[in-house]
Amino acid sequence: MRKHIRPARLLVAATLTASICSGFIITDKAAAAPDSRVASAVADHAARRTQQRFPNLSLYARNLSAESRAQGYAARFTHETVAKSLARQLSAFTTTQPVLTGTGGVNSNAVVDALTYNLDHTAKGNMRRTTVWSLDADKLFNNVNTAAELSARLQSVLDEAAANRKEVVLFVDDLHRFVGAQADAQIARIVEQALKTSGVRIIGTTTTNLFDTEIAPDETLAAIFKKIDLDDLAEMKKDAAKDEQDFVGDNVSTDLRDFIDNAKPGARTTAILQTSDMNDPALRELLGRTGGRIVSQMPNLDAVAVELTAQAAEALAARGNTNYLSLDREVGTLGHIEVASTVTAMRAVSGQSNMDGRGITVAVLDSSIFTGHNTFKAEADIPFWKDGKYETLGLGNNRISVNEDFTGVGMNTNDPYGHGSHVAGILAGGREGYDSKYRGIAPGAQILNLRVLDDKGIGSTAKLLSAIDWLYNNRTTYNIRVVNMSLGTLAVDSYKNDPLCRAVRRLVNAGVVVVAAAGNNGKSATGQKLYGQIHSPGNEPSVITVGASNTFGTDVRSDDGIATYSSRGPTRSFWTDNKGVKHYDNLIKPDLVAPGNKVISVEAKQNLLLQQNPSLDGPRDWSDDNAAMYLSGTSMSAPVVAGAAAVMLQANSKLTPNMVKMILMYTAQRLPHFNDFEQGAGQVNIEGAVRLAKLVRTDLTSSTKTGASLLTSSLPTPQTTLTGTSSVLDSKGIIKPGAVVNETFTWGQGIVVGHTTASGTALIGKYQAVYATGVLLSDGVLLSNGVLLSDGVLLSDGVLLSDGVLLSDGVLLSDDAKAMSYGVLLSDGVLLSDGVLLSDGVLLSDGVLLSDGVLLSDAKTAALSSMLNGDDGGAME
């Protein structure tokens, strides 16, 4: 219950507790001595202008930014990570307000200096104009006679701060005196109303105990305030790691720069604008004045597609709130498995026969899905998410609950191109019509059909962004847990700037697992291996990027290899500094591989791929509603992993996207004679992944400490055994009996973490802070003077980092065979193209990059050929 302060006691309270509302800094700072009368006059003039603009704030609050500037940011390096976190939260303009807590008290002077320095020197867009003000208890309470008078003063300050919300942040020390159980009821109502409706931005301070007992128990306040515990070093560092999401370098992509420099008069193009204020009226005015127009908006992604001239592009680039401007690039396709992917072995375990992804909603972003195919009917009564709760979807009902078009040509659930249906069948196809032979990985999953590719399999960045924006907005409505993207575009921009990468990162940070195909440009027209061809958004570190393996049509895994066309890492997307120097991301990708060669799956009725290539037709023992066809590529590999993620989340719904990714990599099987740029952590092993997922604790929270126990039992045996009788399909789809399968393989027990790999049982035995939502697995790895170090706050003891990129020669990631010389890291300035040969003697040269000299048409031709023809080897049952 709130305490009520009687008016007659207000002055006494103010006298006895002068520091109650004294703001962020209690002791006055001495003003800097002027060097001359001119400097003094300038300062006085600035003060008068501030007083005119902010009369109420000047009366009842202090301009802490001005004070810090005058002192030269004396403590700018203290609490620097907290200052960055605060600036990031404030720039989002959300209703969530940060509150600094700590049992030892808050070092107000140090934090405000660091925050002010950050706002003045490193903040983006409108945040550069932000000024921090603090309520002043002496001024606020001075000569107050009634509660109404105090309320009016406070209201005037909040109203002025709200009216200037893009330029003002209000600091409230001892926040518990204004909201929560201890606060006066009238004061609390004023503050809560301002926070909920007027958009005022504040930063509060209090102790951890008072926050937990006086503020957090109130549901309304718990939704408004976010605690930042200054005593929790791990949480601070984890939040500081989000700086990885900041934009870097030139704010215009290189291909758009080319358009600006070389465009003929009147030439127009479509670009993706990422901006801190997409509703700014000045943006519309600029576009109208320069002949541009808004094509589409993605409000959840802070992005907008604009059609513009070179002149308009230049003007947009010069705006302070333009974060990044890039071409709206073409997006295209990148293009049974149950035994080889170990799903059969997983379901053979007692009690796991119904591990089929039921209760999980998966979204397929592709060319549409042939909804009339029998494989998408429910095989049994399964949970189906509808109107915020689960209902029972009976046997035989269609599991595709949403059909949305983002192409602009209209929704067509016959899938005229044929790619999306094939992908969806691999991910979540059922046994209906197939007599169990070509069932997908998660046949119990609920499916969302989001069309982003047209009748010829072509889309654009803007259309894909619109679909991602829809996903973000509807993720809770449909309980979306997994997204499959068997498509991509050129990875030109660094993942820190690329609009697709930033969009999918937002999905992952919201708890959605995103799986993307690596690409089909792993070899040249002459068959030579190519490196550095990972597509976007597969170059994004939070995404699970999947390459293609070749099973050669057998159920056993001992003969498996990497498909020749599967795109190899490292990622060669880049950002450009102000001197024109390119800084390449150089991340190890893909993360893992899955079967993708000559895969038999759903055939959409009269689809274009089959009409132009009749040889893709599968066995014709069935009607159109049951037909199957062959396709190859990483487009077929990605849904294997997406299906695996759905089954893992069915086994343990508390897994974060980072946990799903870690478990998939840790349990993968290393393929001999292939390096990390080809296979990542290895070939997916769904049996091991589900077994490990079921052991992970379900009570983990954001406050779980690094090094705490991760599992509910002892470590699992890191091996998987395949048993049964293998079978092989020839090129005509005729099943031939094979040998008895009795094969055991060892898990790789390592993961990819950015520029290197990590291994050790501590990855599954101990909780790592990098498994939380909102960070990257690589955030726990530090680079200092060319040496890789493990951050002891985000990664526990027992996690081993490799010194370079390791080859797969039948051994674990932690062994000593390396693709590069000892100590050479994939960091800026150390380019694999600079004379460093990979193990197979193929030089990684910038000249093979799609963005640096290889014609787009050549790349598209090679990728399409791989999808249609695949590598040598039979298809799989």
DOLOMI-530034 format. One record per residue (C-alpha): residue in three letters; z, y, x. Coordinates in steps of 0.02 Angstrom, whole numbers, padded with zeros to 5 digits, always signed. Layout:
BEGIN
alaZYX/...
end
This chain:
BEGIN
met+00000+00000+00000/arg-00044+00172+00066/lys+00095+00295+00108/his+00086+00463+00016/ile+00131+00621+00113/arg+00213+00757+00012/pro+00138+00933+00036/ala+00306+01008+00083/arg+00318+00890+00230/leu+00145+00923+00300/leu+00196+01061+00420/val+00344+00960+00481/ala+00233+00810+00508/ala+00109+00916+00602/thr+00248+00986+00713/leu+00327+00819+00754/thr+00164+00725+00779/ala+00048+00848+00859/ser-00055+00707+00933/ile-00088+00617+00768/cys-00260+00694+00746/ser-00279+00779+00913/gly-00448+00703+00936/phe-00515+00599+01074/ile-00435+00703+01212/ile-00254+00755+01193/thr-00231+00861+01347/asp-00339+01015+01364/lys-00469+01021+01499/ala-00474+01176+01606/ala-00635+01272+01587/ala-00743+01278+01740/ala-00724+01442+01834/pro-00882+01548+01820/asp-00977+01585+01976/ser-01035+01753+01909/arg-01035+01867+01760/val-01209+01804+01718/ala-01149+01626+01704/ser-01003+01683+01598/ala-01118+01780+01482/val-01233+01630+01463/ala-01085+01519+01421/asp-01018+01643+01294/his-01188+01657+01212/ala-01202+01467+01200/ala-01028+01458+01124/arg-01070+01590+00994/arg-01230+01498+00946/thr-01131+01336+00927/gln-01002+01423+00820/gln-01139+01494+00709/arg-01223+01324+00687/phe-01061+01227+00664/pro-00932+01348+00591/asn-00815+01214+00518/leu-00823+01100+00668/ser-00787+01249+00780/leu-00632+01289+00674/tyr-00555+01115+00661/ala-00631+01013+00802/arg-00669+01024+00987/asn-00838+01010+01070/leu-00801+00869+01191/ser-00980+00862+01252/ala-00972+01042+01311/glu-00807+01010+01398/ser-00873+00855+01486/arg-01029+00946+01544/ala-00924+01088+01612/gln-00821+00963+01711/gly-00977+00879+01781/tyr-00947+00712+01693/ala-00797+00677+01804/ala-00775+00498+01742/arg-00955+00453+01702/phe-00945+00281+01785/thr-00783+00229+01700/his-00809+00133+01538/glu-00996+00147+01566/thr-01032-00015+01473/val-00930+00045+01324/ala-01024+00210+01323/lys-01191+00120+01318/ser-01131+00010+01177/leu-01073+00161+01077/ala-01236+00255+01105/arg-01335+00103+01048/gln-01234+00082+00889/leu-01241+00266+00848/ser-01429+00272+00871/ala-01451+00140+00735/phe-01389+00262+00601/thr-01306+00120+00506/thr-01150+00126+00397/thr-01055+00026+00528/gln-00940+00135+00633/pro-00870+00084+00804/val-00682+00084+00834/leu-00611+00073+01010/thr-00453-00030+01022/gly-00343-00095+01161/thr-00162-00144+01184/gly-00148-00032+01336/gly-00217+00119+01245/val-00386+00203+01258/asn-00434+00305+01412/ser-00506+00446+01308/asn-00562+00562+01448/ala-00656+00425+01540/val-00747+00358+01388/val-00803+00526+01323/asp-00867+00577+01495/ala-00968+00416+01507/leu-01031+00432+01328/thr-01082+00615+01350/tyr-01171+00575+01512/asn-01263+00432+01426/leu-01315+00544+01280/asp-01372+00682+01398/his-01466+00577+01525/thr-01514+00403+01465/ala-01516+00407+01274/lys-01682+00390+01184/gly-01764+00506+01057/asn-01650+00606+00942/met-01493+00539+01025/arg-01525+00657+01170/arg-01473+00802+01057/thr-01311+00720+01000/thr-01148+00812+01029/val-00975+00733+01018/trp-00839+00829+00925/ser-00657+00781+00903/leu-00540+00824+00762/asp-00404+00942+00829/ala-00233+00909+00752/asp-00163+01081+00796/lys-00308+01171+00711/leu-00323+01051+00564/phe-00138+01058+00518/asn-00101+01238+00568/asn-00033+01342+00423/val-00070+01207+00294/asn+00037+01229+00138/thr-00034+01100+00017/ala-00118+00932+00020/ala-00268+01010-00066/glu-00289+01135+00075/leu-00283+00998+00206/ser-00408+00895+00106/ala-00526+01043+00093/arg-00522+01072+00280/leu-00557+00890+00318/gln-00694+00884+00187/ser-00780+01037+00263/val-00783+00954+00434/leu-00852+00790+00365/asp-00983+00879+00261/glu-01045+00979+00411/ala-01049+00823+00520/ala-01147+00730+00386/ala-01271+00873+00363/asn-01305+00867+00550/arg-01288+00678+00571/lys-01430+00669+00697/glu-01343+00792+00811/val-01157+00765+00781/val-01037+00621+00810/leu-00857+00648+00756/phe-00720+00569+00859/val-00561+00522+00764/asp-00413+00471+00869/asp-00276+00367+00786/leu-00398+00313+00652/his-00261+00219+00559/arg-00189+00389+00507/phe-00348+00425+00408/val-00394+00256+00333/gly-00301+00096+00298/ala-00127+00051+00239/gln-00036+00192+00331/ala-00150+00335+00281/asp-00121+00460+00143/ala-00217+00404-00012/gln-00310+00568-00038/ile-00359+00583+00145/ala-00415+00401+00148/arg-00526+00424-00005/ile-00611+00575+00073/val-00647+00486+00236/glu-00704+00323+00156/gln-00820+00415+00037/ala-00898+00513+00180/leu-00928+00355+00279/lys-01004+00259+00134/thr-01115+00393+00056/ser-01147+00544+00167/gly-01202+00458+00327/val-01075+00543+00440/arg-01059+00458+00609/ile-00888+00435+00685/ile-00804+00343+00828/gly-00624+00295+00798/thr-00483+00242+00911/thr-00325+00144+00876/thr-00228-00003+00947/thr-00285-00182+00925/asn-00129-00224+00824/leu-00148-00076+00706/phe-00333-00114+00679/asp-00295-00295+00639/thr-00149-00256+00522/glu-00193-00089+00442/ile-00384-00083+00435/ala-00462-00256+00449/pro-00372-00332+00298/asp-00457-00206+00182/glu-00627-00282+00138/thr-00707-00111+00112/leu-00649-00049+00282/ala-00692-00213+00368/ala-00873-00187+00314/ile-00873-00009+00382/phe-00788-00025+00551/lys-00834-00131+00701/lys-00696-00161+00828/ile-00735-00140+01012/asp-00587-00211+01107/leu-00573-00128+01277/asp-00460-00271+01333/asp-00598-00398+01301/leu-00705-00387+01458/ala-00816-00531+01404/glu-00860-00449+01238/met-00894-00283+01325/lys-01011-00364+01449/lys-01095-00464+01313/asp-01129-00306+01215/ala-01185-00215+01371/ala-01311-00354+01399/lys-01402-00290+01245/asp-01470-00153+01356/glu-01600-00285+01393/gln-01675-00229+01228/asp-01699-00050+01285/phe-01877+00012+01307/val-01935+00036+01486/gly-02069+00132+01580/asp-02222+00217+01506/asn-02212+00224+01316/val-02398+00185+01293/ser-02476+00013+01325/thr-02610+00001+01459/asp-02749-00050+01340/leu-02709+00096+01225/arg-02710+00210+01379/asp-02886+00146+01413/phe-02936+00192+01236/ile-02861+00367+01253/asp-02950+00396+01420/asn-03119+00326+01371/ala-03137+00349+01183/lys-03290+00438+01120/pro-03262+00592+01009/gly-03205+00538+00837/ala-03171+00358+00889/arg-03024+00279+00799/thr-02912+00129+00824/thr-02755+00054+00747/ala-02593+00056+00844/ile-02414-00001+00820/leu-02289+00142+00834/gln-02108+00096+00869/thr-02001+00248+00834/ser-01820+00297+00815/asp-01861+00394+00656/met-02007+00324+00557/asn-01965+00436+00408/asp-01981+00597+00507/pro-02089+00719+00403/ala-02157+00788+00567/leu-02239+00618+00599/arg-02339+00630+00438/glu-02384+00811+00478/leu-02445+00765+00652/leu-02552+00621+00588/gly-02627+00729+00451/arg-02666+00868+00574/thr-02750+00750+00698/gly-02844+00643+00573/gly-02727+00494+00577/arg-02647+00395+00436/ile-02510+00268+00408/val-02579+00094+00371/ser-02418-00003+00342/gln-02232+00012+00375/met-02104-00114+00438/pro-01939-00023+00406/asn-01827-00167+00462/leu-01915-00165+00631/asp-01923+00024+00657/ala-02111+00006+00669/val-02265+00075+00580/ala-02450+00037+00596/val-02555+00194+00614/glu-02742+00223+00616/leu-02776+00364+00737/thr-02890+00453+00858/ala-02863+00468+01045/gln-02798+00645+01014/ala-02669+00582+00890/ala-02616+00443+01009/glu-02585+00570+01147/ala-02485+00679+01028/leu-02380+00532+00970/ala-02345+00478+01149/ala-02276+00651+01187/arg-02150+00646+01044/gly-01970+00621+01094/asn-01936+00488+00962/thr-02087+00380+01005/asn-02013+00227+01088/tyr-02176+00133+01117/leu-02357+00143+01060/ser-02474-00006+01079/leu-02638-00071+01010/asp-02638-00174+00852/arg-02704-00328+00941/glu-02791-00476+00863/val-02680-00624+00824/gly-02752-00799+00814/thr-02711-00984+00815/leu-02661-01069+00977/gly-02722-01214+00954/his-02370-01968+00709/ile-02255-01903+00817/glu-02096-01976+00742/val-02078-02113+00871/ala-02132-02017+01025/ser-02023-01867+00981/thr-01875-01988+00957/val-01852-01944+00772/thr-01863-02129+00728/ala-01726-02169+00855/met-01619-02028+00784/arg-01635-02090+00604/ala-01598-02269+00658/val-01419-02220+00699/ser-01296-02271+00563/gly-01272-02132+00435/gln-01422-02030+00494/ser-01562-02098+00386/asn-01559-01938+00283/met-01567-01821+00434/asp-01728-01740+00376/gly-01693-01553+00373/arg-01630-01550+00194/gly-01532-01393+00153/ile-01631-01293+00283/thr-01767-01166+00241/val-01910-01149+00365/ala-02045-01015+00364/val-02222-01051+00423/leu-02322-00898+00476/asp-02503-00955+00482/ser-02667-00965+00385/ser-02579-01024+00224/ile-02534-01200+00166/phe-02629-01316+00051/thr-02488-01328-00076/gly-02574-01463-00178/his-02557-01592-00039/asn-02439-01733-00085/thr-02350-01725+00082/phe-02258-01568+00024/lys-02178-01654-00124/ala-01993-01699-00115/glu-01963-01879-00065/ala-01792-01881-00150/asp-01667-01766-00233/ile-01634-01634-00101/pro-01539-01468-00093/phe-01650-01319-00131/trp-01594-01139-00105/lys-01623-01029-00258/asp-01540-00868-00319/gly-01406-00872-00186/lys-01352-01052-00209/tyr-01411-01230-00187/glu-01489-01324-00331/thr-01559-01500-00334/leu-01746-01518-00313/gly-01794-01681-00392/leu-01909-01817-00327/gly-02093-01766-00328/asn-02067-01578-00344/asn-02156-01460-00223/arg-02046-01402-00078/ile-02148-01242-00048/ser-02043-01111-00135/val-02131-00950-00079/asn-02314-00904-00055/glu-02337-00727+00016/asp-02496-00646+00082/phe-02494-00517+00223/thr-02680-00521+00266/gly-02738-00407+00126/val-02872-00531+00071/gly-02758-00615-00056/met-02654-00773-00063/asn-02754-00935-00057/thr-02647-01091-00066/asn-02796-01202-00026/asp-02788-01139+00155/pro-02975-01105+00183/tyr-02956-01108+00373/gly-02851-01267+00380/his-02734-01228+00525/gly-02574-01184+00431/ser-02575-01341+00325/his-02590-01450+00479/val-02445-01357+00562/ala-02335-01366+00407/gly-02368-01553+00392/ile-02307-01583+00569/leu-02152-01479+00538/ala-02102-01537+00364/gly-02230-01659+00292/gly-02164-01806+00191/arg-02215-01986+00176/glu-02300-01967+00007/gly-02479-02033+00021/tyr-02459-02077+00204/asp-02361-02236+00183/ser-02237-02165+00312/lys-02365-02161+00451/tyr-02385-01973+00476/arg-02225-01899+00412/gly-02167-01734+00485/ile-02007-01700+00581/ala-01908-01621+00437/pro-01979-01692+00274/gly-01828-01632+00175/ala-01841-01449+00222/gln-01881-01308+00102/ile-02043-01219+00153/leu-02096-01036+00145/asn-02284-01008+00158/leu-02320-00837+00236/arg-02505-00804+00260/val-02543-00693+00411/leu-02714-00764+00462/asp-02874-00746+00360/asp-03008-00873+00312/lys-03069-00877+00492/gly-02897-00894+00572/ile-02887-00712+00628/gly-02747-00588+00600/ser-02673-00434+00682/thr-02510-00376+00757/ala-02478-00260+00609/lys-02499-00401+00482/leu-02386-00516+00581/leu-02256-00378+00595/ser-02262-00352+00407/ala-02222-00536+00382/ile-02078-00528+00507/asp-02012-00374+00419/trp-02017-00472+00255/leu-01926-00616+00338/tyr-01789-00503+00403/asn-01767-00423+00233/asn-01765-00590+00140/arg-01677-00702+00265/thr-01518-00716+00160/thr-01610-00721-00007/tyr-01695-00884+00044/asn-01569-00942+00175/ile-01703-00941+00310/arg-01644-01029+00468/val-01805-01073+00562/val-01972-00984+00585/asn-02128-01066+00659/met-02265-00960+00739/ser-02409-01069+00797/leu-02508-00914+00841/gly-02505-00772+00964/thr-02591-00628+01049/leu-02615-00563+01224/ala-02450-00538+01316/val-02491-00369+01394/asp-02333-00268+01363/ser-02165-00318+01436/tyr-02058-00407+01309/lys-01944-00255+01318/asn-02082-00147+01239/asp-02195-00271+01147/pro-02176-00241+00958/leu-02192-00427+00918/cys-02061-00475+01046/arg-01940-00344+00986/ala-01970-00395+00805/val-01933-00580+00833/arg-01783-00534+00941/arg-01713-00445+00789/leu-01736-00604+00687/val-01649-00709+00820/asn-01506-00584+00832/ala-01487-00605+00643/gly-01462-00793+00666/val-01639-00858+00637/val-01715-00984+00759/val-01891-00929+00807/val-02013-01055+00883/ala-02179-00997+00957/ala-02329-01084+01036/ala-02357-01051+01222/gly-02547-01038+01209/asn-02697-01146+01253/asn-02761-01059+01410/gly-02693-01175+01544/lys-02860-01206+01628/ser-03019-01114+01671/ala-03194-01156+01610/thr-03214-01263+01767/gly-03053-01358+01735/gln-02947-01270+01866/lys-02763-01244+01825/leu-02716-01068+01775/tyr-02542-00994+01781/gly-02470-00840+01698/gln-02556-00864+01529/ile-02408-00868+01408/his-02449-00775+01246/ser-02345-00653+01144/pro-02220-00677+01064/gly-02196-00831+01174/asn-02154-00715+01319/glu-01997-00657+01228/pro-01841-00735+01308/ser-01747-00762+01144/val-01890-00865+01071/ile-01907-01053+01097/thr-02079-01060+01178/val-02165-01230+01168/gly-02302-01304+01276/ala-02404-01461+01238/ser-02380-01634+01309/asn-02505-01778+01297/thr-02436-01945+01237/phe-02603-02033+01265/gly-02582-02109+01093/thr-02434-02220+01137/asp-02255-02224+01073/val-02182-02250+01246/arg-02143-02093+01347/ser-02163-02161+01522/asp-02350-02119+01522/asp-02333-01944+01449/gly-02396-01789+01539/ile-02433-01605+01512/ala-02594-01566+01419/thr-02716-01481+01535/tyr-02745-01337+01414/ser-02561-01296+01385/ser-02525-01119+01446/arg-02417-01108+01600/gly-02292-00978+01656/pro-02228-00868+01723/thr-02246-00729+01596/arg-02356-00591+01669/ser-02324-00458+01538/phe-02271-00296+01620/trp-02213-00117+01604/thr-02277+00030+01705/asp-02166+00158+01789/asn-02204+00344+01810/lys-02293+00308+01974/gly-02413+00187+01892/val-02333+00033+01970/lys-02331-00123+01861/his-02169-00220+01846/tyr-02200-00398+01786/asp-02075-00493+01680/asn-02104-00656+01776/leu-01996-00763+01662/ile-02005-00952+01671/lys-02097-01012+01516/pro-02124-01121+01418/asp-01946-01173+01376/leu-01996-01353+01339/val-02146-01456+01283/ala-02184-01571+01137/pro-02326-01689+01088/gly-02479-01587+01041/asn-02635-01685+01086/lys-02744-01759+00948/val-02608-01749+00818/ile-02644-01817+00644/ser-02575-01710+00503/val-02620-01626+00338/glu-02802-01589+00300/ala-02828-01439+00185/lys-02965-01469+00058/gln-03138-01411+00120/asn-03063-01310+00263/leu-03173-01214+00386/leu-03115-01306+00542/leu-03167-01473+00469/gln-03330-01408+00395/gln-03384-01344+00565/asn-03315-01496+00658/pro-03331-01654+00551/ser-03266-01762+00695/leu-03091-01694+00660/asp-03084-01791+00498/gly-02947-01923+00495/pro-02945-02093+00411/arg-03029-02076+00240/asp-02923-02201+00146/trp-02847-02064+00039/ser-02896-01931-00087/asp-02907-01746-00048/asp-02725-01727-00096/asn-02678-01852+00039/ala-02811-01820+00172/ala-02773-01802+00358/met-02862-01730+00509/tyr-02843-01712+00698/leu-02801-01554+00793/ser-02736-01520+00969/gly-02643-01380+01054/thr-02476-01295+01075/ser-02496-01245+00892/met-02462-01428+00852/ser-02318-01439+00976/ala-02221-01290+00909/pro-02187-01365+00735/val-02118-01522+00817/val-01983-01414+00895/ala-01961-01308+00738/gly-01934-01468+00639/ala-01809-01525+00769/ala-01714-01361+00748/ala-01707-01388+00560/val-01633-01562+00580/met-01508-01497+00708/leu-01451-01361+00588/gln-01433-01490+00451/ala-01321-01588+00570/asn-01221-01433+00617/ser-01253-01275+00518/lys-01140-01171+00632/leu-01259-01179+00780/thr-01323-01010+00840/pro-01506-00992+00892/asn-01450-00991+01074/met-01355-01154+01049/val-01507-01234+00968/lys-01613-01180+01114/met-01487-01237+01244/ile-01464-01409+01165/leu-01651-01438+01150/met-01676-01397+01333/tyr-01522-01491+01396/thr-01571-01653+01309/ala-01756-01642+01353/gln-01839-01771+01466/arg-01912-01711+01630/leu-02093-01768+01652/pro-02135-01822+01830/his-02259-01725+01937/phe-02254-01565+01832/asn-02164-01405+01880/asp-02057-01287+01778/phe-02200-01169+01740/glu-02287-01315+01653/gln-02147-01403+01560/gly-01996-01287+01561/ala-01842-01398+01540/gly-01948-01549+01491/gln-02013-01642+01338/val-01916-01627+01176/asn-01795-01767+01134/ile-01739-01751+00952/glu-01623-01901+00955/gly-01522-01827+01097/ala-01527-01652+01024/val-01458-01705+00854/arg-01326-01817+00934/leu-01265-01673+01041/ala-01276-01546+00899/lys-01159-01651+00792/leu-01027-01645+00929/val-01022-01454+00944/arg-00867-01373+00869/thr-00892-01286+00703/asp-00747-01163+00725/leu-00824-01060+00865/thr-00820-00871+00838/ser-00866-00713+00932/ser-00690-00710+01003/thr-00701-00885+01079/lys-00670-00869+01265/thr-00792-00926+01398/gly-00737-01094+01465/ala-00657-01155+01304/ser-00701-01330+01248/leu-00872-01336+01164/leu-00869-01513+01096/thr-00756-01606+00976/ser-00756-01761+01087/ser-00796-01818+01263/leu-00966-01785+01340/pro-01105-01893+01267/thr-01201-02017+01373/pro-01353-01916+01434/gln-01479-02050+01393/thr-01592-02097+01247/thr-01663-02269+01211/leu-01823-02307+01115/thr-01839-02479+01035/gly-01963-02562+00919/thr-02146-02607+00923/ser-02269-02475+00980/ser-02435-02445+00897/val-02591-02353+00948/leu-02728-02267+00849/asp-02902-02264+00919/ser-03020-02117+00898/lys-03071-02180+00725/gly-02892-02189+00663/ile-02884-02380+00666/ile-02708-02442+00701/lys-02697-02566+00844/pro-02539-02663+00886/gly-02455-02621+01049/ala-02316-02690+01156/val-02131-02701+01117/val-02044-02537+01159/asn-01879-02545+01252/glu-01871-02387+01354/thr-01722-02284+01411/phe-01738-02112+01488/thr-01613-01987+01556/trp-01593-01810+01489/gly-01642-01668+01605/gln-01468-01588+01586/gly-01532-01416+01632/ile-01590-01257+01545/val-01710-01115+01583/val-01621-00947+01604/gly-01748-00811+01634/his-01802-00811+01816/thr-01714-00972+01863/thr-01636-01131+01794/ala-01457-01186+01766/ser-01382-01359+01761/gly-01216-01450+01753/thr-01108-01534+01620/ala-01014-01370+01596/leu-01163-01313+01493/ile-01110-01433+01354/gly-00929-01464+01401/lys-00876-01281+01399/tyr-00916-01137+01283/gln-01024-01004+01367/ala-01025-00825+01303/val-01215-00825+01314/tyr-01219-00947+01168/ala-01165-00810+01047/thr-01285-00718+00933/gly-01357-00555+01000/val-01370-00602+01184/leu-01491-00699+01295/leu-01455-00860+01388/ser-01509-00766+01545/asp-01379-00629+01522/gly-01252-00729+01621/val-01362-00730+01776/leu-01351-00585+01897/leu-01472-00539+02036/ser-01393-00455+02187/asn-01490-00421+02347/gly-01608-00564+02309/val-01469-00689+02276/leu-01438-00765+02105/leu-01258-00756+02047/ser-01172-00828+01894/asp-01075-00699+01793/gly-00901-00773+01781/val-00870-00686+01616/leu-01024-00747+01524/leu-01042-00914+01614/ser-00898-01028+01661/asp-00867-01124+01821/gly-00975-01279+01836/val-01139-01197+01788/leu-01256-01213+01936/leu-01404-01097+01965/ser-01557-01149+02063/asp-01617-01038+02205/gly-01798-01044+02149/val-01912-01133+02028/leu-01898-01321+02039/leu-02036-01450+02035/ser-02024-01603+01927/asp-02042-01756+02036/gly-01940-01871+01928/val-01776-01787+01972/leu-01660-01663+01888/leu-01678-01475+01885/ser-01531-01458+02004/asp-01614-01554+02146/asp-01695-01473+02295/ala-01883-01485+02269/lys-01947-01310+02241/ala-02109-01228+02191/met-02071-01077+02298/ser-01991-01051+02466/tyr-01802-01045+02472/gly-01728-00883+02411/val-01888-00813+02335/leu-01850-00761+02157/leu-01958-00711+02011/ser-01903-00531+02020/asp-01998-00368+02024/gly-02090-00348+02188/val-02097-00535+02224/leu-02263-00583+02146/leu-02326-00761+02143/ser-02499-00688+02166/asp-02453-00616+02335/gly-02505-00765+02437/val-02374-00885+02369/leu-02455-01053+02331/leu-02389-01169+02198/ser-02367-01352+02234/asp-02540-01404+02175/gly-02625-01277+02288/val-02684-01163+02149/leu-02653-00981+02188/leu-02577-00880+02048/ser-02681-00723+02048/asp-02676-00573+01933/gly-02864-00597+01916/val-02838-00744+01799/leu-02735-00645+01676/leu-02809-00611+01505/ser-02758-00430+01526/asp-02828-00412+01701/gly-03009-00465+01701/val-03032-00621+01596/leu-03135-00579+01442/leu-03047-00602+01277/ser-03197-00695+01209/asp-03186-00820+01353/ala-03002-00849+01320/lys-03033-00873+01133/thr-03174-00996+01168/ala-03065-01099+01286/ala-02919-01100+01164/leu-03028-01152+01017/ser-03110-01289+01119/ser-02938-01358+01164/met-02883-01357+00983/leu-03038-01451+00926/asn-03063-01572+01070/gly-02896-01593+01156/asp-02876-01700+01312/asp-02924-01880+01340/gly-02813-02005+01253/gly-02791-02080+01081/ala-02708-02006+00928/met-02533-02055+00876/glu-02467-02150+00729/
end
